[in-house]
Structures are given as structure tokens and as C-alpha cells.
């Protein structure tokens, strides 16, 4: 009887550790999405978790090359990323997705894809104000937009539809990257995913 219980305990532990999920970090350019995801990924890997970060810029280069920034192209990009994220998560990978995804209907379609497959999905709104994002301007996008070199910058001259009911909202201007990542980690723990 004792051997059977130990086997059950190990099986339950293994299932807990290998439960995949998608954590979608949405927010304006330079909000801190990728920085938080990278910090969180390091922490989760140190705990022995299988983790992938699907960075929006890398996806644009390798999976969505050729797409522009019109609404339909942005929707297509988000759906492609959502498909890959759900596939990874369904197969036991904790998938962190730091992608702007400016439109609520695109994010909802990704959520529904996950729900249809019984795959856990969490939406985290990295709610950094546009003024703070402009000060950070890690890619120079806000400066280029202000200089008239580019248009269609999300949150400036192109829409960003904030999530109405995200699983978590982080205001990064009031905390460190480590604190922000710890907040997401705590949410995963509350949901039994970390």
C-alpha cells in the first residue's frame, strides 16, 4: 500500500510540474513586457520548469515576416502567436508571450482557442502609462514617431484597447522588474501553475 501511495504522489508531482499554460503579457511598446517575461522565465527555469518566451519582435521576423501593421495583419500575427503558444502550453510548456496585441477581439480569440483545448491561459496587462513608455523608448519608436519618421505607433496614433478584466494588471512604473515578475509568479502559484 505504501509503494502505491508513493507512486501516486510522484505522479501528482510530475503532473503539477509539467502543466503548461500561456501567460500573455499585453501592453504598449516599451511597457516592460519582454523584460518581465525574461526575468520570470529565468526564475521558472531555476525551479525546473520548461519555459519558452515568444517575443513579439522575434515572431515578426521569423513567423510573421511580410505582415504589416494594419489591423488585419496585426490580428493575423496575434492568431499565429496564439496558435504556437497554445500548442506549446498544451504540451507542458509554460509559454510567456510578451506581445502588444492591441485589439481586444484578437486577444479574446486567442483566449477562446485555449479554452476550446482546455489549456490554461492568463492575460497580464502591463499597464505602463504612455508617458513612461515614451521616456523608456527602448527601441526609439516614440522618438521616431514624434519626428514624423513612422506612423501607426500603438497607443499614440494607433489604437490600444486595454483589457477590461485581465487576470492581472501590473503598473511597472511603481515597481522593479523583479517585483513585477514576482507578481506574475505569485499569480501562477495561485492558479496551481507554478
Buried (B, 14 or more C-beta within 10 A) or exposed (E): EEEEEEEEEEEEEEEEBEBBBBBBBBBBBBBBBBBBBBBBBEBBEEEEBBBBBBBBEEBBEEBBEEBEBEEEEBBBBBBBBBEBBBBBBBEBBBBBBBBBBBBBEBBEBBBEBBEEEEBBBBBBBBBBBBEBBBEBBEEEBBEBBEEEEBEEBBBBEBEBEBBEEBBBBBBBBEBEBEEBBBBBBEBBEEBEBB
